Amino acid sequence: MYSLISVNKFCAFIIMELLSVTSSNAKNKRLTAKFKVGSKTQSVSFGLKGGKTYVDGRSWAEREAYLARHRPREDFGNPLTAGSLASHILWGKHDNITKNVKAFKNKFKL
């Protein structure tokens, strides 16, 4: 898929694809998302290992509180950030990671 990236008043299409979301080998991180950006591969680790999220049974109210608390300092609109991945996949609208990954891919056209 193509994602629109704004660069100095010019628009360029970057081929970006979400390849996988797997358990992370990084210290204290729960998951790693692997992206193909152009011809390069980029990995982003996110989520606190051992942390409880909406997909683990936290309530809708706790989900809303998490999003409100993190929205001011996280870039939820950039799919390559850990904050965006956590908010959409671990704290997404569904209590199922697979459904949240699918929604993430649809939202960002990946």
N, C-alpha and C positions, 0 to 999 in steps of 0.2 A: 504494500500500500504506500501511498504518498502522504506525507505530512507537510503542511505549509509552515515554513519557518521564515520569520521576518528578519531581514538582514540589511541594516542601514538604508531604509526606504525602498529596498529592492526585495522582491519575494523570490524565494527559491524553493523548489520541491526537493525534499530529502526523502529517500527511500528508507523507511524505518519499519521494523517488524519485531514483535515480541516473540522470541524463540521458545522460551520456557520460563516457568516459575518452579523452583526446586528448593529443597532444604539447603540452608546455607552452611558453608564450612567456616565462615567468618566468626570470630569470637563475639559472643553475645548477640548475634543476629539470627533471626528465625528463618527467613527466606532470601533467595537470590533470584532476581529477574535477569534474564539474559536477552539483550536486544541486538539486532543487526541494524546499525546506523550507517547508511551508505555501504561502503565495502568493509567497515570495521565492526567488531563485536564489542559490546560494552555490557558489563555486569554491574548491577546495583543491588546491594544487600540492604534489607530493611526489616523492621519489626524486632522487638526485644525478645530474645530467646527466653521462654518461660513466662512471658507476659500474657495476660488474658485479654482477648479482644471480642468483638461482636461475633465473629465466627466460632469463638470458644464458649459462647453462651452469655456474654454480657448483655445487658438490657438495651432496649432502644434509647432510653433516656441517657444511659452511659455512653452510647454511641454518639448521640447528639452533643453531649458534654465534651467528648474527645474532639470532635470536629470543630466545635466552637473554640476550644482551647488552642488548637493547633492551626486553625485557619489564618490568624494574623501573621504567623511567622513561616508558614510552609507554602510552597508553590504547588498547589494542587492541580494547576493547569499544565504542568510540565511532566509528561509521563516518565522522564528519565530521572526524577528525584525520588529519594526514599520516602519523603513525606507524601507525595502523590500516590506512590505504590501502597503505602500503609493505609492511607485514607480510603482508597478505592478497593483494595483487595482484602485487608484485614478488618476494616471498619466500613465496608461497602453496604449497600442496601439489602443484600442477601446474607443469610447466616451460613453460607456455603462458599468455600473458596473457589471452587470450579465455576460457579455462577458469577462470582465477582470478577474472576479473571476474564470471562467471556464479556461481561459488561464493560470492563476496562478496555479490552481490545476494540469493542464497538465504539466506545466514547472517543477514543483517540485514533480510530481508523487504522489499527495495527494489524 
